[in-house]
């Protein structure tokens, strides 16, 4: 940016900060391609109306919601609500306007088809919760304070009352930036996790389509597969895939998500045996392990794990 270009001004309130405006600022920085306050944008933390009026984007202050005018406050009467009546926080309002741009900024060109789905997922799993906590409401039962939750962890960045950084004209500004950097990392990791999950879905479906036996899913790389098996109602009973230690895992499919109870257990005669005895019991020379509860096993080779799966059927 040349010196004759005006830096965009982003404004939120001064004083103690909360999860919603910190998260909103992190999302804005990603969506707008901003990296450092003072270098490529100005961050104003203020409650002065004349300074708020001068800003290009304002959130969590100003008593105005007007997305077209880039005003995103939620404290005024008539502030917008989600379709189910949940009040928005500034995080929700910013995500509504900038969420897809935030996600797109973190993806490679080959992954842009995932943008809308990922933005929606993060809204449902992260941003909505920020909205609920900031507004003191909950749609899933009593609102409990989670001391290890995102809102608490971001709140911990505020300097304590007797810290010199908590007082003065720029009180808390440096801490706000540190909290925003923390939120940036969280957004980036959530987006990458969601991207990877969707990329895995394509691999799993292709592998299942190519399977000799639709009950055995063979994956040449370790990846999340259970959500695909359940969401697509695939008739898979066992999955074979490489593990990080060089062995090949034989996983059973649980009866439902989150359960350890398999639809079809590995044979009882294999359970809990040392490797040398397991090799004899299975007839697979490189069989390594079968859990006592019979929901997972392993062999040293791909063919060994596949043979165990075929025998277990």
C-alpha positions in Angstrom: 0.0 0.0 0.0 1.5 3.4 -1.0 1.7 6.2 1.5 -1.0 8.2 -0.3 -3.6 5.5 0.1 -5.8 5.8 3.2 -5.7 2.8 5.5 -9.1 1.2 6.2 -10.4 2.0 9.7 -11.9 -0.9 11.7 -13.6 0.1 14.9 -15.0 -1.7 17.9 -15.4 -0.7 21.6 -12.7 0.0 24.0 -12.3 -1.4 27.5 -12.6 -5.1 28.4 -13.0 -7.3 25.4 -15.1 -10.4 24.8 -15.0 -13.4 22.5 -17.5 -12.0 20.0 -15.7 -8.8 19.0 -12.3 -10.6 19.1 -13.5 -13.4 16.9 -15.2 -10.9 14.6 -12.0 -8.9 14.2 -10.0 -12.1 13.4 -12.6 -13.1 10.7 -12.5 -9.6 9.2 -8.7 -9.6 9.0 -8.8 -12.9 7.1 -11.7 -11.8 4.8 -10.2 -8.4 4.0 -6.6 -9.7 3.7 -5.4 -7.6 6.6 -2.3 -8.6 8.5 -1.1 -5.9 11.0 -2.8 -2.9 12.5 -0.9 0.2 11.7 0.6 -1.3 8.6 -2.4 -2.2 6.4 -5.3 -1.0 8.5 -6.2 1.1 11.6 -7.9 -0.6 14.5 -9.9 1.8 16.7 -11.0 0.6 20.1 -13.2 3.5 21.1 -16.7 4.5 22.3 -16.4 8.1 20.9 -19.2 8.6 18.3 -17.2 10.9 16.1 -14.4 8.2 15.8 -16.9 5.5 15.2 -18.6 7.5 12.5 -15.2 7.8 10.7 -14.6 4.1 10.5 -15.0 2.0 7.4 -16.2 -1.1 9.4 -17.8 -1.0 12.9 -18.8 -3.9 15.1 -20.1 -4.4 18.6 -20.5 -0.7 19.2 -22.4 2.2 17.7 -26.1 1.0 18.2 -26.5 0.4 14.5 -26.9 -2.7 12.3 -26.7 -2.0 8.6 -24.6 -4.5 6.7 -24.6 -2.3 3.6 -23.1 0.5 5.6 -20.7 -1.9 7.4 -22.2 -1.4 10.8 -22.6 -4.5 12.9 -23.8 -3.8 16.4 -26.3 -6.0 18.3 -27.0 -4.0 21.5 -29.8 -1.8 20.2 -33.5 -2.4 20.2 -34.5 -4.3 17.0 -31.2 -6.0 16.6 -31.3 -8.9 14.2 -32.1 -12.5 15.3 -31.3 -15.8 13.8 -34.2 -17.7 12.2 -34.8 -19.6 15.5 -34.9 -16.4 17.5 -31.3 -16.6 18.9 -29.8 -13.1 19.1 -26.7 -12.5 17.1 -23.6 -11.2 18.7 -21.1 -9.1 16.6 -19.3 -12.4 15.7 -22.5 -13.8 14.2 -23.3 -10.6 12.3 -19.7 -10.4 10.9 -19.8 -14.1 10.0 -23.1 -13.6 8.3 -21.6 -11.0 6.1 -17.9 -12.2 5.8 -17.9 -15.8 6.7 -17.5 -17.2 3.2 -14.8 -14.7 2.4 -13.0 -15.6 5.6 -13.1 -19.3 4.7 -12.1 -18.7 1.1 -9.0 -16.8 2.2 -7.8 -19.9 4.0 -8.4 -22.4 1.1 -6.4 -23.3 -1.9 -8.2 -22.8 -5.3 -8.9 -26.5 -5.7 -11.0 -26.4 -2.5 -13.2 -23.4 -3.2 -16.2 -25.7 -3.8 -16.2 -26.4 -0.1 -16.5 -22.7 1.0 -20.2 -22.5 1.6 -20.4 -25.8 3.4 -17.5 -25.0 5.6 -18.7 -21.5 6.4 -22.1 -22.9 7.4 -20.5 -25.6 9.5 -18.4 -23.1 11.5 -21.4 -20.9 11.9 -23.4 -23.8 13.4 -20.6 -25.2 15.6 -18.6 -22.2 16.7 -20.2 -18.8 15.9 -23.7 -19.7 17.1 -22.2 -20.7 20.5 -20.4 -17.4 20.7 -23.7 -15.6 20.0 -25.4 -17.6 22.7 -22.7 -17.0 25.3 -22.4 -13.3 24.6 -26.2 -12.8 24.8 -26.7 -15.1 27.8 -29.0 -17.5 26.0 -28.9 -21.2 25.1 -31.0 -23.4 22.8 -29.7 -26.7 24.2 -30.4 -26.4 27.9 -28.9 -24.4 30.8 -26.1 -22.0 29.8 -23.0 -23.2 31.6 -19.8 -21.3 31.9 -17.0 -23.5 30.4 -13.7 -22.3 31.9 -11.9 -24.1 29.1 -14.2 -22.9 26.3 -13.3 -20.4 23.6 -15.0 -17.5 25.3 -13.2 -18.1 28.6 -9.8 -18.5 26.9 -10.2 -15.3 24.9 -11.4 -13.5 28.0 -8.3 -14.6 29.8 -6.2 -12.3 27.5 -7.7 -9.3 29.3 -5.1 -7.8 31.6 -6.2 -7.9 35.3 -7.4 -4.7 36.9 -4.1 -3.9 38.7 -2.0 -4.4 35.6 -0.8 -1.1 34.2 -1.9 -2.4 30.7 -5.5 -2.3 32.0 -5.4 1.5 32.3 -4.9 4.5 30.1 -6.0 5.5 26.6 -4.8 2.3 25.0 -5.9 0.0 27.8 -6.0 -3.6 26.7 -5.2 -2.8 23.0 -2.1 -5.0 22.9 -3.9 -7.8 24.7 -6.8 -7.5 22.2 -4.3 -8.1 19.3 -2.9 -11.1 21.1 -6.4 -12.5 21.6 -7.2 -11.9 18.0 -4.1 -13.8 16.9 -5.3 -16.7 19.0 -8.7 -16.5 17.4 -7.1 -16.4 14.0 -5.3 -19.7 14.7 -8.6 -21.3 15.8 -10.4 -20.2 12.7 -7.6 -21.5 10.5 -7.5 -24.9 12.2 -11.3 -25.3 12.1 -11.4 -24.4 8.4 -8.5 -26.8 7.6 -10.2 -29.6 9.6 -13.5 -29.1 7.8 -11.7 -29.0 4.4 -9.8 -32.2 5.2 -13.1 -33.9 6.2 -14.7 -33.0 2.9 -11.6 -34.1 0.9 -11.7 -37.4 2.8 -15.3 -37.9 1.8 -14.4 -37.9 -1.9 -11.6 -40.5 -1.2 -13.8 -42.7 0.9 -16.6 -42.8 -1.7 -14.2 -43.5 -4.5 -12.6 -46.3 -2.5 -15.9 -47.9 -1.6 -17.0 -47.7 -5.3 -13.9 -49.6 -6.3 -14.1 -52.2 -3.5 -14.2 -55.9 -4.3 -16.5 -56.5 -1.3 -18.7 -53.5 -0.3 -18.4 -54.6 3.3 -14.6 -54.0 3.4 -13.4 -50.4 2.8 -9.7 -50.3 1.8 -8.1 -46.9 2.2 -4.5 -46.4 1.1 -4.1 -43.4 3.5 -5.3 -42.8 7.0 -8.2 -40.4 7.0 -11.6 -39.8 8.8 -14.1 -42.3 7.3 -16.8 -43.0 9.9 -18.9 -39.8 9.2 -19.0 -40.8 5.5 -20.0 -44.3 6.2 -22.8 -43.2 8.4 -24.0 -40.2 6.4 -24.0 -42.1 3.1 -25.3 -45.3 4.7 -22.5 -47.4 3.2 -22.8 -51.2 4.0 -19.2 -51.2 5.4 -18.4 -53.6 8.3 -14.6 -53.3 8.3 -12.1 -50.6 7.3 -8.5 -51.3 6.5 -6.0 -48.4 6.4 -2.4 -47.7 7.2 -1.4 -46.3 10.7 1.3 -43.9 11.6 3.5 -46.7 13.1 3.7 -48.5 9.8 1.2 -51.2 10.6 -2.2 -51.6 8.8 -5.3 -51.1 11.0 -8.4 -53.2 10.9 -11.3 -51.1 12.2 -14.8 -52.3 12.8 -17.8 -50.0 12.1 -19.7 -49.1 15.2 -23.5 -49.6 15.5 -23.9 -45.8 15.7 -21.6 -42.7 15.8 -19.6 -42.4 19.0 -20.2 -46.0 20.0 -17.5 -48.6 20.6 -19.9 -51.5 19.9 -19.2 -52.9 16.5 -21.9 -53.9 14.0 -19.8 -57.0 13.5 -17.1 -57.8 16.1 -13.8 -59.4 15.3 -13.7 -63.1 16.2 -13.7 -63.9 19.9 -10.9 -66.4 19.4 -8.6 -63.6 18.3 -9.2 -61.2 21.2 -6.3 -60.2 23.5 -3.8 -62.6 22.1 0.0 -61.9 21.9 1.2 -61.5 18.3 2.7 -65.0 18.0 -0.5 -66.7 19.2 -2.6 -64.3 17.2 -0.8 -65.3 14.0 -1.7 -68.9 14.7 -5.3 -68.2 15.6 -5.9 -66.1 12.5 -3.8 -67.9 10.0 -2.2 -64.5 9.2 1.5 -64.6 9.8 1.9 -60.9 10.3 -1.1 -60.3 12.5 -0.2 -58.0 15.3 -3.1 -57.2 17.6 -6.8 -57.6 18.2 -8.3 -55.6 21.1 -9.9 -57.5 23.9 -13.2 -55.8 23.1 -12.8 -56.9 19.4 -13.5 -53.5 17.8 -10.0 -53.0 16.3 -7.0 -55.0 15.2 -3.9 -54.7 13.1 -1.3 -56.5 10.9 2.1 -55.5 9.6 1.0 -55.5 6.0 -1.9 -54.3 3.9 -2.6 -57.8 2.7 -2.5 -59.2 6.3 -5.1 -56.7 7.5 -7.3 -57.4 4.5 -7.0 -61.2 5.1 -8.1 -60.7 8.7 -11.1 -58.7 7.5 -12.1 -61.4 5.0 -11.7 -64.1 7.6 -13.7 -62.1 10.2 -16.6 -61.9 7.7 
